[in-house]
Amino acid sequence: MPDLSTVQSFLATETGLATVSTTQSDGRVLSSVVNCGVVNHPVTGDPCVALVSRGSAARLGHIRRGSEVTVAVRRDWQWVGVTGRADLIGPEDPSDALDADGVRMLLREIYQAAGGEHDDYDEYDRAMVEDGRTAVFVQPNRIIGNA
């Protein structure tokens, strides 16, 4: 049975490339390709799959409405999927546990956990604010796959 260490090893390749799916209000599934990493939740300390989402992304509305999130990662002929509820931390979803500087550093941490590197983190920070970027933390209720 795969666990988060399996997910983390899969995400460590291909800069965390994964498919993220949420459920729309009409029951249809919305999927998109994103970069993810495994980090500890900044409030609970529990390990989870995290990504940084553009503030205008439809997935954020689905999560706010209560949609669970599935993250599916495939490498060669093996795959692993994580499903669970998600927490958001960002401009529209503030956390009492983090101030603005804490959120800035959190977005960097997720970016780096997904394999990202940047030559100018001041520029990165500016773009995150401009895009209304939000941290998404998927807490695993179920992990399946053939890995």
C-alpha positions in Angstrom: 0.0 0.0 0.0 1.5 3.3 -1.0 2.0 6.1 1.6 3.1 9.7 1.5 6.7 8.7 1.2 5.8 7.0 -2.1 4.0 10.1 -3.2 6.9 12.3 -2.2 9.4 10.1 -4.2 7.1 10.3 -7.2 6.8 14.1 -6.9 10.5 14.5 -6.5 10.8 13.7 -10.2 9.4 15.8 -13.1 9.3 18.9 -10.8 6.2 17.6 -8.9 4.1 17.3 -12.0 0.6 15.9 -11.0 -3.0 16.0 -12.0 -5.3 17.6 -9.5 -9.1 17.0 -9.6 -12.0 18.7 -7.8 -15.7 18.3 -8.1 -17.7 21.2 -9.6 -21.1 22.2 -8.1 -22.9 20.3 -10.9 -21.0 17.1 -10.1 -18.6 17.2 -13.0 -14.9 16.7 -12.3 -12.4 19.4 -13.1 -8.9 18.3 -13.6 -5.7 20.3 -14.2 -2.0 19.7 -14.3 0.0 21.4 -11.5 3.3 21.1 -9.6 3.0 19.6 -6.0 5.2 18.7 -3.1 4.9 17.1 0.2 5.2 19.5 3.2 4.0 19.7 6.7 0.8 21.6 7.2 1.7 24.9 8.8 -1.1 24.7 11.4 -1.4 21.0 12.2 2.1 19.9 11.4 0.8 16.9 9.6 2.4 15.9 6.3 0.3 16.7 3.2 0.4 17.2 -0.5 0.6 21.0 -1.2 0.5 23.2 -4.3 0.3 26.9 -5.0 -2.8 27.9 -6.9 -3.6 31.1 -8.9 -6.2 33.0 -6.9 -8.6 33.0 -9.9 -8.5 29.2 -10.3 -11.9 27.5 -10.2 -10.5 24.7 -8.0 -10.3 27.2 -5.1 -14.1 27.8 -5.3 -14.7 24.1 -5.4 -12.5 23.5 -2.3 -14.3 26.4 -0.4 -17.6 24.7 -1.2 -16.3 21.5 0.3 -15.0 19.5 -2.7 -12.4 16.9 -1.8 -9.2 17.0 -3.8 -7.5 14.1 -5.6 -3.9 14.4 -6.6 -2.8 11.7 -9.1 0.9 11.2 -10.0 2.1 8.9 -12.8 5.7 7.9 -13.4 6.3 5.4 -16.2 3.8 2.6 -15.6 3.3 3.3 -11.9 0.9 5.7 -10.3 -0.3 6.9 -6.9 -3.3 8.9 -5.9 -4.0 10.9 -2.8 -7.6 12.0 -1.9 -8.7 14.2 1.0 -10.1 17.4 2.1 -8.0 20.5 1.5 -7.2 23.6 3.5 -6.4 26.9 1.9 -4.2 29.8 3.1 -4.0 32.9 1.0 -5.5 36.4 0.4 -9.1 35.2 0.5 -8.3 32.4 3.1 -6.3 34.0 5.9 -4.8 31.9 8.7 -4.5 33.1 12.3 -1.3 31.1 12.4 0.5 33.1 9.7 1.1 36.7 9.0 1.9 38.1 5.5 5.6 37.2 5.8 4.7 33.7 7.0 2.5 33.2 3.9 5.2 34.6 1.7 7.7 32.0 3.1 5.1 29.3 2.9 4.5 29.8 -0.8 8.3 29.6 -1.3 8.4 26.4 0.7 5.7 24.7 -1.4 7.3 25.9 -4.6 10.7 24.5 -3.6 9.1 21.2 -2.4 7.7 20.9 -5.9 11.2 21.1 -7.3 11.0 24.8 -8.2 14.1 27.1 -8.1 14.1 30.8 -8.8 16.9 33.3 -9.5 15.0 36.2 -7.9 12.7 35.4 -5.0 11.8 39.1 -4.6 10.3 38.9 -8.1 8.7 35.5 -7.2 7.1 37.0 -4.1 5.7 40.0 -6.1 4.2 37.7 -8.7 2.6 35.6 -6.0 0.9 38.6 -4.5 -0.1 40.0 -7.9 -1.7 36.6 -8.9 -3.5 36.2 -5.5 -1.7 32.9 -5.1 -3.1 30.6 -2.5 -1.5 27.6 -0.7 -3.6 24.4 -1.0 -2.9 21.6 1.5 -4.4 18.2 0.7 -4.7 16.1 3.8 -4.6 12.4 2.8 -7.6 10.4 3.8 -6.9 7.8 1.1 -3.8 6.8 -0.8 -4.0 4.3 -3.6 -1.9 3.1 -6.5 0.2 0.4 -8.0 3.6 1.7 -6.7 
